C-alpha cells in the first residue's frame, strides 16, 4: 500500500461510491469498464501496427518472409507495393474506427456520470424532505442546497475520473506488454524510472489535493451561507450599514476557495512537465542504447519508431492518470459529505385512509427537541369537528410546537393523537396532512405568478385558483392587474403585507381543507388590516375546523374556546 499510494485514494472511494449506486448502475459501470478495456486494445493495435508498416515501407523485401509473407499470400497480392498501400489504407480506416469508438465511449461515460448526478441529487433532495422536522430545523438551508446541487455533481466528476483512469491504465498495460516483447531489458529500465517518479509524485500531490479539497468544501458552504443570509436580509443590512463587514467575510471565503482551486490546477499540471522531460530523456537514451547494442542503424529506425510512439502515448496517459487521482483526492471529502446526507434518518410515511368526522383528541402529549429540555408536558384536550379553537400564551410557551404536533409536522416523544377513534401514525399521517390548510406568520412567496404561488407545487387549476383568491378577498385587486398571472416579486415584494397574507390564505384554501390553522398569521399586521383578514378567515372557515395561535385577544375573540399554554402546560 505504501509503494502505491494511489490505492489509498481509490480503494475507499470505490467502496463508498459503489454503496451509493444501485444494482443497475453498478452493472452499467462494469460494462463501461469492459468498453474501456476494448478501447485500450484498439489503442494498442493502432500503435503496434505502425512499426510493421514503417518497416515494410522502408524495406519492401520483408514481404518475402515471416507473417508478412503469410498475409501477402492470403490476400492474393502480386506486388509488394500493392500490399503496403493496402496495409496503409487499412490502418487509416482503423484509425477512423478508433476515433468513432473513442467519441461513443466518451459520450457513454459522460452520460453515465451525469445520470448518477441526477439520481443522487434527487435522492438527497428526497432524503432531506423525509427527515424528521425537528432534525430538519437544525440544518443549515444553504449547506443543504449546496449538497443537493453542487456536491452531488462533484460525485459524477469522481465517477468520470475513475472511468478515465481505468481507460488509461489498461491502455498503458497493453502498450507496455508490446514494448516488453520488443525489448524487455530497456523496458525494465524505463519502468523502474517511471515508477519511482510516479510514486514520489503521488505521495506528495495527493496529500496536497486532499487538504485543498477539504478547504474548498468548507469555503463553498460558507459562501452559500453568506449569500443566503445576506440576500434574505437586504433591508436590514442597508439600515445597519454593515455591507463592508459582510463583503469582507465573503471575500475571505471566496479567496480560500480560489486558492484551493488554483492549487488543484497547479498540482494537476506539475506531472506533465516532469514526465515530458523524463520521457524525452528516455527516448534519447533509448536511441543511444539501441545504436550501441545493434551497431546497425537500419535496425534502429523501426524500434525507435515503436518506442517513440509508445512513449508518446504512455506519458500523456500517465499524466492523465495522475490528474484523475488528484481530482479524486480533491473531491473525496465531497463524496463523504454526500454519503453522510444520504445516511440521515428518514421517516417512512404512508397514505393509509383516515376519516375525520367527530374530533381530534390529544392524550398525554410530551415533546422535546433534540437539543434542549421538555417543550410540552402531559398535554391532553379535545377539539370537535367544526369548532373554532384558540391557542394563546406568552412567546416560548409551546403554542406553535403544539399545533405542529396536531397537524403532523412534529412527532410527540410520548402520548397519542386520535382522529375520531383512530391513532395518528406514520401509516396514515399523509392522509391527515392533506386535510389541513396552514397559514404561517411569515408567508413565503417566491418570484413567480399568483397562480404559481397559490397552487405551490400542486397541479394548477385556474377555476380553483380564482375561487380561492375570491374567498381570500384579493381577487378584485388582482383582476385590475393581470389576474392570476400577476407577478408577486421575490418574497412578495410587489405586494403589501395584507395582500401577501391574503395570498397565503388563498394558498391554504386551494385544496379545500377540512381544517384551517393560523400560526400567528396576523401578528405582523396593523390592527385594522388584522381585523379585516380575521373576518375573512372566520367567513371562509364557517364550515371548517379552525385552530388559531395568537397573542392578541382581539384576534381570537370569536373562537368557541381558548386554550392557554404556559411553559409547555395547559393553564
C-alpha positions in Angstrom: 0.0 0.0 0.0 2.9 2.4 0.8 4.6 1.6 -2.5 1.4 2.5 -4.5 -0.3 5.4 -2.7 -2.9 5.8 -5.4 -4.7 2.8 -3.8 -5.0 4.9 -0.5 -7.3 7.1 -2.5 -9.0 4.8 -4.9 -9.9 1.9 -2.6 -12.1 3.8 0.0 -13.5 6.0 -2.8 -14.6 2.9 -4.8 -16.1 1.3 -1.8 -18.1 4.3 -0.8 -19.1 5.0 -4.4 -20.4 1.5 -5.0 -22.5 1.8 -1.9 -24.2 4.9 -3.4 -25.0 3.1 -6.7 -28.0 0.9 -7.3 -27.7 -2.6 -9.0 -28.5 -1.2 -12.5 -25.8 1.5 -12.3 -23.2 -0.9 -10.9 -23.8 -3.2 -13.9 -23.6 -0.2 -16.3 -20.4 0.8 -14.6 -18.9 -2.6 -15.1 -20.0 -2.6 -18.8 -18.2 0.8 -19.2 -15.0 -0.7 -17.7 -15.2 -3.5 -20.3 -15.6 -0.9 -23.0 -12.6 1.0 -21.8 -10.6 -2.3 -22.0 -11.8 -2.6 -25.6 -10.6 0.9 -26.3 -7.3 0.1 -24.8 -7.0 -2.9 -27.0 -7.8 -0.7 -30.1 -5.2 1.9 -29.0 -2.6 -0.8 -28.6 -3.4 -2.3 -32.0 -3.2 1.1 -33.6 0.2 1.8 -32.2 1.5 -1.7 -32.8 0.5 -1.5 -36.5 2.8 1.5 -37.1 6.1 -0.3 -36.7 5.4 -3.1 -39.3 4.1 -0.5 -41.7 7.2 1.6 -41.3 9.4 -1.5 -41.6 7.7 -2.5 -44.9 7.7 1.0 -46.3 11.5 1.3 -45.7 12.3 -2.3 -46.7 9.6 -3.8 -49.1 11.6 -7.1 -49.4 10.3 -8.0 -45.9 7.2 -9.4 -47.6 9.2 -12.5 -48.6 9.3 -13.8 -45.1 7.5 -14.3 -41.8 3.9 -13.3 -41.2 4.3 -10.6 -43.9 4.5 -13.4 -46.5 1.5 -15.2 -45.0 -0.6 -12.1 -45.1 0.7 -11.3 -48.6 -0.2 -14.7 -50.0 -3.5 -14.9 -48.1 -4.7 -11.6 -49.6 -3.5 -12.6 -53.1 -1.2 -9.7 -53.8 1.2 -9.8 -56.7 3.5 -6.8 -55.9 4.9 -5.7 -52.5 3.9 -2.1 -53.3 0.2 -3.0 -53.5 0.4 -4.9 -50.2 2.0 -1.9 -48.5 -0.6 0.5 -50.0 -3.5 -1.7 -48.8 -2.0 -2.0 -45.4 -1.7 1.8 -45.2 -5.3 2.2 -46.2 -6.4 -0.4 -43.7 -4.6 1.5 -40.9 -6.2 4.7 -42.0 -9.7 3.1 -41.8 -8.8 1.6 -38.4 -7.8 5.0 -37.0 -11.1 6.4 -38.1 -12.9 3.5 -36.4 -10.8 4.2 -33.3 -11.9 7.9 -33.4 -15.6 6.9 -33.6 -15.2 4.4 -30.8 -13.5 7.0 -28.7 -16.3 9.5 -29.2 -19.0 7.0 -28.4 -17.2 5.8 -25.3 -16.6 9.3 -24.1 -20.3 10.1 -24.6 -21.4 6.9 -22.7 -19.0 7.7 -19.8 -20.3 11.3 -19.5 -23.9 10.3 -19.9 -23.5 7.7 -17.1 -21.7 10.1 -14.8 -24.3 12.8 -15.1 -27.1 10.3 -14.8 -25.6 9.5 -11.4 -25.6 13.2 -10.6 -29.3 13.4 -11.5 -30.2 10.4 -9.4 -28.0 11.4 -6.4 -29.3 15.0 -6.5 -32.9 13.8 -6.5 -32.2 11.2 -3.8 -30.5 13.7 -1.5 -33.4 16.1 -2.0 -35.9 13.4 -1.2 -33.9 12.4 1.9 -33.8 15.9 3.2 -37.6 16.2 2.7 -38.1 13.0 4.5 -36.0 13.6 7.7 -37.9 14.3 10.9 -38.9 18.0 11.1 -37.1 18.6 14.4 -33.9 17.3 12.8 -34.5 19.4 9.7 -34.8 22.7 11.6 -31.2 22.1 12.9 -29.8 22.0 9.4 -28.4 25.0 7.5 -30.5 25.5 4.4 -27.6 26.9 2.3 -25.5 23.9 3.0 -28.3 21.6 2.1 -28.8 23.4 -1.2 -25.1 23.1 -2.0 -25.2 19.4 -1.2 -28.2 18.7 -3.4 -26.9 20.6 -6.4 -23.1 21.1 -6.3 -21.8 18.2 -4.2 -23.9 15.6 -6.0 -22.4 17.0 -9.2 -18.9 16.5 -7.8 -19.7 12.8 -7.3 -20.4 12.5 -11.0 -16.9 14.0 -11.6 -15.4 11.4 -9.4 -17.1 8.6 -11.4 -15.8 10.2 -14.7 -12.3 10.4 -13.3 -12.4 6.7 -12.2 -13.6 5.6 -15.7 -10.9 7.7 -17.4 -8.3 6.3 -15.0 -9.3 2.7 -15.9 -9.2 3.6 -19.6 -5.7 5.0 -19.3 -4.3 2.2 -17.1 -5.5 -0.6 -19.5 -4.0 1.2 -22.4 -0.7 1.6 -20.7 -0.6 -2.1 -19.7 -1.3 -3.3 -23.2 1.2 -1.0 -24.8 3.7 -1.9 -22.1 3.2 -5.6 -23.0 4.1 -4.8 -26.6 7.3 -2.9 -25.8 8.3 -5.7 -23.3 8.2 -8.2 -26.2 10.1 -5.7 -28.3 13.0 -5.2 -25.8 12.4 -6.3 -22.2 15.7 -5.0 -20.8 15.3 -1.4 -22.0 11.6 -1.6 -21.0 12.5 -2.7 -17.5 14.9 0.3 -17.1 12.2 2.7 -18.3 9.6 1.1 -16.0 11.7 1.5 -12.9 12.5 5.1 -13.6 8.8 6.0 -14.3 7.6 4.0 -11.2 9.9 6.0 -8.9 8.8 9.3 -10.4 5.1 8.4 -10.3 5.3 7.1 -6.7 7.0 10.2 -5.5 4.5 12.5 -7.3 1.5 10.6 -5.9 2.9 10.6 -2.4 3.2 14.4 -2.4 0.4 15.6 -4.7 -2.5 13.5 -3.3 -1.9 14.9 0.2 -2.0 18.4 -1.1 -5.1 17.7 -3.2 -7.0 16.2 -0.2 -6.2 19.2 2.0 -7.2 21.7 -0.7 -10.4 19.7 -1.3 -11.4 20.0 2.4 -10.8 23.8 2.2 -12.8 24.0 -1.0 -15.8 22.2 0.6 -15.8 24.3 3.7 -15.3 27.6 1.9 -18.0 26.7 -0.6 -20.5 26.1 2.2 -19.5 29.4 3.8 -20.1 31.2 0.5 -23.6 29.8 0.2 -24.5 30.7 3.8 -23.3 34.3 3.4 -25.2 34.7 0.1 -28.5 33.2 1.5 -28.3 35.2 4.8 -27.4 38.5 3.1 -29.9 38.4 0.2 -32.7 37.4 2.6 -32.0 40.5 4.8 -31.0 43.3 2.4 -33.3 45.8 4.0 -31.9 45.2 7.5 -28.3 45.3 6.2 -28.9 48.6 4.4 -30.3 50.1 7.6 -27.4 48.8 9.7 -24.9 49.9 7.1 -22.6 46.9 7.6 -22.1 45.9 3.9 -18.4 46.2 4.2 -18.2 43.7 7.1 -20.3 41.2 5.1 -18.3 41.8 1.9 -15.0 41.2 3.9 -16.4 37.8 5.1 -17.5 36.9 1.6 -14.1 38.0 0.1 -12.3 35.8 2.7 -14.4 32.8 1.8 -14.0 33.2 -1.9 -10.3 33.8 -1.5 -9.9 30.5 0.3 -11.9 28.7 -2.4 -10.0 30.4 -5.2 -6.6 29.4 -3.6 -7.7 25.8 -3.3 -8.8 25.8 -7.0 -5.6 27.4 -8.1 -3.6 24.9 -6.1 -5.6 22.0 -7.5 -4.9 23.1 -11.1 -1.2 23.7 -10.4 -0.9 20.3 -8.7 -2.6 18.8 -11.8 -0.1 20.4 -14.2 3.1 19.5 -12.3 3.4 15.9 -13.5 3.2 16.9 -17.2 6.4 18.9 -17.2 8.3 16.3 -15.2 7.0 13.4 -17.3 7.7 15.1 -20.6 11.3 15.9 -19.5 11.9 12.3 -18.3 10.2 10.9 -21.5 12.4 12.9 -23.9 15.4 11.9 -22.0 14.4 8.2 -22.0 13.7 8.4 -25.8 17.2 9.8 -26.5 18.7 7.3 -24.1 16.8 4.5 -25.9 18.3 5.7 -29.3 21.8 5.6 -27.8 21.2 2.2 -26.2 19.8 0.6 -29.4 22.7 2.0 -31.6 25.2 0.8 -29.1 23.6 -2.6 -28.9 22.9 -3.3 -32.6 25.6 -1.3 -34.4 23.1 -1.1 -37.3 21.1 2.0 -38.0 18.7 0.1 -40.4 17.5 -2.0 -37.4 17.2 1.1 -35.2 14.6 3.0 -37.1 11.6 0.6 -36.6 12.4 0.0 -32.9 12.9 3.7 -32.2 9.7 4.5 -34.0 7.8 2.0 -31.9 9.4 3.3 -28.6 8.7 6.9 -29.7 5.0 6.0 -30.4 4.7 4.0 -27.1 6.2 6.8 -25.0 4.2 9.4 -27.0 1.1 7.5 -25.9 2.1 6.3 -22.5 3.4 9.6 -21.0 0.2 11.6 -21.6 -1.7 8.6 -20.2 0.4 8.6 -17.0 -0.1 12.3 -16.7 -3.9 12.0 -17.1 -3.9 9.1 -14.6 -2.1 11.3 -12.1 -4.7 14.1 -12.8 -7.5 11.6 -12.3 -6.1 10.5 -8.9 -5.5 14.1 -7.8 -9.1 15.1 -8.8 -10.5 12.1 -6.9 -8.4 13.0 -3.8 -9.6 16.7 -4.2 -13.3 15.6 -4.3 -13.0 12.8 -1.8 -14.4 15.0 1.1 -17.4 15.9 -1.1 -18.2 12.2 -1.6 -18.1 11.7 2.2 -20.5 14.7 2.6 -22.9 13.2 0.1 -22.8 9.8 1.8 -23.5 11.5 5.2 -26.5 13.3 3.7 -27.9 10.0 2.4 -27.4 8.3 5.7 -29.7 10.7 7.6 -32.6 9.0 9.4 -35.8 9.3 7.3 -39.5 8.9 8.1 -41.4 6.2 6.3 -44.8 7.9 6.0 -47.8 6.3 4.3 -51.2 7.4 2.9 -53.5 4.9 4.6 -57.0 6.4 4.6 -58.1 8.4 7.7 -61.5 9.9 8.2 -62.2 13.0 10.3 -65.9 13.0 11.3 -66.0 13.9 15.0 -62.9 15.1 16.9 -59.2 15.5 17.4 -58.1 14.1 20.8 -54.7 14.5 22.4 -53.7 12.2 25.3 -50.6 12.9 27.5 -48.6 14.5 24.7 -44.9 15.3 25.6 -42.3 16.8 23.3 -38.7 17.9 23.4 -36.3 19.0 20.7 -33.0 17.1 20.0 -31.1 19.8 21.9 -32.9 21.2 24.8 -35.3 20.3 27.6 -39.0 19.5 27.5 -41.2 21.8 25.5 -44.6 20.2 26.1 -45.6 18.0 29.0 -48.7 15.9 29.6 -51.0 17.8 27.2 -54.5 16.4 26.9 -57.6 18.0 25.3 -60.1 17.5 22.5 -61.2 19.6 19.5 -64.6 18.8 18.0 -65.1 19.0 14.2 -66.2 22.4 13.2 -65.1 24.0 16.4 -63.1 27.3 16.4 -60.3 26.9 19.0 -57.7 29.5 20.0 -54.2 28.6 21.5 -52.8 31.5 23.4 -49.9 32.2 25.8 -46.6 34.0 26.0 -43.8 33.6 23.5 -41.9 30.4 24.0 -44.8 28.7 25.8 -45.0 26.0 23.2 -48.0 27.2 21.2 -46.5 26.7 17.7 -45.0 23.4 18.7 -48.3 22.1 20.0 -50.0 23.0 16.7 -47.2 21.5 14.7 -47.9 18.2 16.6 -51.6 18.4 15.9 -51.0 18.9 12.1 -48.5 16.1 12.0 -45.3 18.1 11.4 -43.7 17.2 14.7 -44.0 13.7 16.3 -44.6 13.6 20.1 -42.0 11.9 22.2 -44.8 10.2 24.1 -48.6 10.3 24.1 -51.0 9.7 21.3 -53.2 11.7 18.9 -56.6 10.3 18.0 -58.6 11.3 14.9 -62.0 10.2 15.9 -61.0 6.8 17.4 -58.0 6.1 15.1 -54.5 6.8 16.3 -52.4 9.1 14.1 -49.4 7.1 12.9 -46.8 7.2 10.2 -49.0 4.9 8.1 -51.9 7.5 7.8 -50.1 10.8 8.5 -50.0 11.9 4.9 -53.8 11.5 4.6 -54.2 13.6 7.7 -51.9 16.4 6.5 -54.0 16.6 3.3 -57.0 17.7 5.4 -55.1 20.7 6.7 -54.7 24.3 5.3 -51.8 26.1 7.1 -51.3 29.9 7.2 -48.0 30.8 8.9 -46.9 34.1 10.4 -44.4 34.7 7.6 -45.9 33.9 4.1 -43.2 32.7 1.8 -43.9 34.0 -1.7 -41.4 33.1 -4.5 -40.7 35.1 -7.6 -43.5 33.9 -9.8 -47.1 34.5 -10.6 -50.0 34.5 -8.2 -51.2 31.2 -9.8 -47.9 29.5 -9.2 -47.8 30.8 -5.6 -51.3 29.7 -4.8 -51.0 26.2 -6.3 -47.5 25.9 -4.9 -46.4 22.5 -6.3 -50.0 21.2 -6.9 -51.5 20.9 -10.3 -52.6 24.5 -11.2 -56.4 24.8 -11.9 -57.4 28.2 -13.0 -61.0 27.9 -11.7 -59.9 26.7 -8.3 -57.2 29.4 -8.0 -59.7 32.2 -8.8 -62.2 30.7 -6.3 -59.5 30.6 -3.6 -58.5 34.2 -4.3 -62.1 35.3 -4.2 -62.6 33.6 -0.8 -59.4 35.3 0.4 -60.9 38.6 -0.7 -58.0 39.6 -3.0 -59.4 38.8 -6.4 -60.9 42.2 -7.0 -57.4 43.8 -6.5 -55.7 41.2 -8.8 -58.4 41.5 -11.6 -57.3 45.1 -12.0 -53.8 43.9 -12.8 -53.0 40.7 -14.6 -55.3 38.4 -12.7 -53.8 35.1 -11.7 -50.8 35.9 -13.9 -49.8 38.9 -11.8 -46.1 38.6 -10.7 -45.6 39.0 -6.9 -41.8 39.5 -7.0 -39.2 37.7 -4.8 -40.6 37.4 -1.3 -43.8 39.0 -2.5 -42.1 42.4 -2.5 -44.6 43.8 -5.0 -47.5 43.3 -2.6 -48.4 44.9 0.7 -48.2 42.8 3.9 -52.0 42.4 3.9 -52.0 41.3 0.3 -49.2 38.8 0.9 -51.3 37.4 3.8 -54.3 37.0 1.6 -52.3 35.1 -1.0 -51.2 32.9 1.9 -54.9 32.3 2.8 -55.7 31.5 -0.8 -52.9 29.0 -0.9 -54.2 27.3 2.3 -57.8 27.2 0.8 -56.7 26.0 -2.7 -57.1 22.3 -1.8 -60.3 22.9 0.2 -59.0 21.6 3.5 -61.3 20.4 6.4 -59.1 22.1 9.0 -57.6 25.6 8.8 -54.6 26.5 11.0 -53.4 30.1 11.7 -49.9 30.2 13.3 -49.9 33.9 14.4 -50.7 34.7 10.8 -51.7 38.3 11.5 -49.3 39.3 14.2 -47.2 41.4 11.8 -50.2 43.4 10.5 -51.7 46.6 11.9 -54.9 46.3 13.9 -57.2 47.4 11.1 -55.8 45.0 8.5 -55.7 42.2 11.0 -59.4 42.8 11.8 -60.4 42.6 8.1 -58.3 39.5 7.5 -59.7 37.7 10.6 -63.2 38.5 9.5 -62.4 36.9 6.1 -60.8 33.9 7.8 -63.9 33.4 10.1 -66.1 33.7 7.0 -64.2 31.1 4.9 -63.9 28.7 7.8 -67.6 28.7 8.7 -67.9 25.0 7.9 -64.3 24.1 8.8 -62.4 23.3 12.0 -60.3 26.4 12.9 -57.2 26.4 15.1 -55.8 29.9 15.8 -52.5 30.7 17.5 -52.4 34.3 18.6 -51.1 36.8 21.2 -53.8 39.4 20.9 -57.1 38.5 22.5 -58.9 40.6 19.8 -57.7 38.1 17.2 -59.4 35.1 18.9 -62.5 36.8 20.4 -64.8 34.9 18.0 -63.4 31.5 18.8 -65.6 29.0 20.6 -62.9 28.0 23.1 -59.4 29.2 24.2 -56.6 27.0 25.4 -53.8 28.8 27.2 -50.2 27.5 27.4 -47.6 28.5 29.9 -44.2 26.7 30.0 -45.5 23.8 28.0 -48.5 23.2 30.2 -52.2 24.0 29.8 -53.3 26.5 32.4 
